Amino acid sequence: MKAIKLKRILIRSISKIEDISFLKAINTILGSTTNNETLILSVAQLNEIIVSKKEIEQGLFVEHVDFNKEITLWLKD
């Protein structure tokens, strides 16, 4: 995937997010990478990213909006 296509996908995805905490986390990540600083991850963090990517490829995820709906229903019970 080319960078421009990935950027468009990310912009679309981010524009749908309403969760302020999640947006702040994304902002923190973007801020750390735009400062030309190298982000050093632990082996455990790298392994978690690898596992997460595989889960996404297999469709083992819930969209953020759907997750919020599930939590709202769960809290009402």
C-alpha positions in Angstrom: 0.0 0.0 0.0 1.3 3.4 -0.9 1.7 6.1 1.7 -0.9 8.4 0.2 -3.6 5.7 0.2 -2.8 4.8 3.8 -2.9 8.5 4.8 -6.4 8.7 3.2 -7.6 5.6 5.1 -6.2 7.0 8.4 -7.8 10.4 7.9 -11.2 8.8 7.2 -10.9 6.5 10.2 -9.8 9.3 12.5 -12.6 11.6 11.3 -15.2 9.0 12.6 -13.8 8.8 16.1 -15.7 10.6 18.8 -13.9 9.3 21.8 -11.8 12.2 23.2 -9.4 10.0 25.1 -8.7 7.9 22.0 -8.1 11.0 19.9 -5.7 12.3 22.5 -3.8 9.0 22.4 -3.6 9.3 18.6 -2.4 12.9 18.9 0.3 11.8 21.4 1.5 9.1 18.9 1.5 11.6 16.0 3.2 14.2 18.1 6.0 11.8 19.0 6.6 10.7 15.4 6.5 14.2 13.9 9.3 15.4 16.2 11.7 13.1 14.4 12.1 11.1 17.5 12.5 7.4 17.3 9.9 5.5 19.3 11.6 2.5 21.0 9.3 -0.3 21.8 9.8 -3.2 24.1 9.8 -6.8 22.8 6.4 -7.3 24.5 5.0 -4.2 22.7 6.3 -5.4 19.4 4.8 -8.8 19.9 1.5 -7.3 20.8 1.5 -5.2 17.6 2.2 -8.3 15.6 -0.6 -10.3 17.3 -3.0 -7.3 16.8 -2.2 -7.0 13.1 -2.9 -10.7 12.6 -6.2 -10.4 14.4 -7.2 -7.4 12.3 -6.3 -9.4 9.1 -8.5 -12.2 10.3 -11.4 -9.8 11.0 -11.2 -10.3 14.8 -12.0 -6.8 15.8 -15.0 -4.6 16.6 -15.4 -1.2 15.1 -15.1 1.6 17.7 -18.7 2.8 17.2 -20.0 -0.8 17.6 -17.9 -1.3 20.7 -19.4 1.9 22.2 -22.9 0.6 21.5 -22.1 -2.7 23.1 -20.7 -1.0 26.2 -23.7 1.3 26.5 -26.1 -1.7 26.3 -24.0 -3.6 28.8 -24.0 -0.7 31.3 -27.9 -0.5 31.0 -28.3 -4.1 32.0 
